[in-house]
Amino acid sequence: MPIVYINRHEDKYYLKKALTKTGKIQYCTVKDTKKINPDDLVEEIPPGYEFYEEPQDARVYFRKIPAYKISDDEVEIIDSVMKKHETVSDYIIDKGVNDITVNIVHIGKNDEDYFPGFLKIRKKYRQYESVLKFGKEGKKSIEYTVKRFCYRSSVDDWIVMERSKDLKYLAQKYCYHIDKESLYNFHRF
């Protein structure tokens, strides 16, 4: 039985292997298995690899597991703060090698009251936007940064809003503003 990964858009991705010119095995994800030799479909995930789903558009990749410097406990701190958020109910936390990115879709908790059935229809087609990024810096003395994206044409990049040794403090201070214009009042130029 080939491995199947189903993303949040309910698309099925199969894992395929192929040989490179040098004889090494290369893995890729495919949606359509009709044109593929069934022997090329993988039945067991090789050690050290994982499926990765893009937070923004749910595209699926198969990759080597990165050497994360971010722990699951640090991700849990951000998630616990976001779960208490009053107006954001739909978010994805993406664990990177050196950072944690919070992605939100711009649908409020009460939108279902005003537009019955809206969330069910939109669920398959929603896209997320990266709004906050919590970075981890330093080897001996750990320091966290919180960044937001700056849309000014002269910058057009992530800008640091604050640094602290306390990740929970940064999360509680900035996650509140994640879907508000007040987020853009925090900047360092």
C-alpha positions, 0 to 999 in steps of 0.5 A: 500500500503506497504512502498517502499524505492528505493536506488540509485542502483534502488533496492526496499526495503520493510519495514517488522514488526515482534514481538520479543519473548518479544512482542515488534515490530521489523522492518527490510527491505526486498527485496523479498516480495514473502515469506512474509505475506502481513500483515507483510508489514508496510504501514506507517513509525512509528514516530522516525524512518527513512530509512538509505542508506549506502554511500559505497554500498547502503545497506538500513537499517531502524533505529531510528533517531539518536540524531544528534549534527550536524546541517543541516547548517553545512552539507550545508557548506560542500556541498556548498564547494563540489559543487564548486569542479573542479574534483569531481562531484559524492559524497555523504555527510553522516551526522553522530551523531557527524561528517560529512563524505564525500564519493567520487567515483573515476570518474572525471567530464571529464571521460564521454568525454573519455568514452561515456556511461561509467557513465550510465553503472557504475551508478548502480554498483558504490561504494563510499569511505569515504575520509574526516570526519569533526567532532564536539567536545565540548559543551561550545566551539565548535571546528571542526576537519578534519580527513582523513583515514591513511592506514599505518598498524601501524595506520589504522584509522582516523587521525586528520589533523587540528582543528578549530572553523571555519568549512567553513575554514576547508572545503575550505582548505581540500575538494580541496585535496579530490581526490588528492595525496596531501591529504596525505601530511596533517598528524599529527603523 
